[in-house]
Amino acid sequence: MIRTIALAVSAIALTVAAPASASELRVKVSGQSAAQVHAAIVKAASTVCWQDVRGEAMAGYMYPSCVRASVSDAVAKIKSPALTAYNAANSGSTVSAR
């Protein structure tokens, strides 16, 4: 189980995708398994990234990269071995274009 963590998932400003301002969303993950925490992070990253890239000419290309980078950044900040392992095993299937 993951300890109580309030995580801010930030959209990463990518070289190709440089939105005017990055958004932030807090995710409460107290008492959840690594899979549940990962799903919550992916959902939050998806929401934040879509808000940041929608309307951009290359949004379809920028969105998946933004979500992957945001999820990886959030997982790294949590420093949970179980979550890190879960993310490594499932990182290829977390994002699809909106």
N, C-alpha and C positions, 0 to 999 in steps of 0.2 A: 504494500500500500504506500502511496505517496503521502507525505506529511502535509499539513496545512500550508498552502502556498497561494498567494494572490499574485498572479502573473500578468504582466503587461505585455501583450503581444503587439509589437510595433511593425509596421510595414517597413521593409528595407528599401531605401532609395537605391535603385539599381542604376547602372550606367545608362542603360537604354531607357529605363523607366524612372524618370525623375519628376514625380508629381510635386505640385506646389507645396504641399505639406503632408507629412506622414501622420496617420491617425493612430489612435491607441485604444485598446479595449482590454478590460480586466476580466480574467477568467478565474473563478474560484474552483479549486480542484481538491478540496479537503475530502479525505477518505475514499478517493477513487483509485481504481487500478490504473496501471500504465496505459492500457488500451483506452480507457475512458478519458484519461487526461490528454492523451494524444488526440483523440477525436475532438475534444473541447478546444484544444489549441488549433487544430486544422480548421474547425468551424469559425473560430475567432479570426484567424489569419485570412480565411476566405472572405469574410465580411469586410475586414479592414482593407485588404488589397483591392477588392472590387470597388469600394468607395474611392480609393485612390486612383485607379486606372480607368474607370468607366469614362467614356467620352473621348479617350485617347485614340488616335488612329490605329495604334498597334496594341490595343487592349487585349486582344485574344492571345497575343504572344507574351505580353508583359505579365498578365495575371498569373499563369502557372508558375513562372519564375519567382514572382513576388511571394506567393504562398509558400513555395518550397523554402525560400530563403528565410521567411518569417518564422516558419515552423522550426527550422534548424536552429535559428537564433534563440527562440524561446526554449527549446529543449536544452540547449547548451547552458542557458542561464539557470535552469532548474537544478542541474548537476545531479540527476538521479540516474544511477546505472541501469535500472530497469527501464526507465523511459528512454534513455539513450539507445539501449539495445532494441527496444520496440520500434523506435523511429528509424534506426538503421535497417531493420528488417522490413519495414513497411513504407519507406520514403518514396518509392517509385509509384505507388498506387494511391497517393493521397490527393492528387489534384487532377481535375479535368477542366477544360475551358467552360466558362459559364455560357 
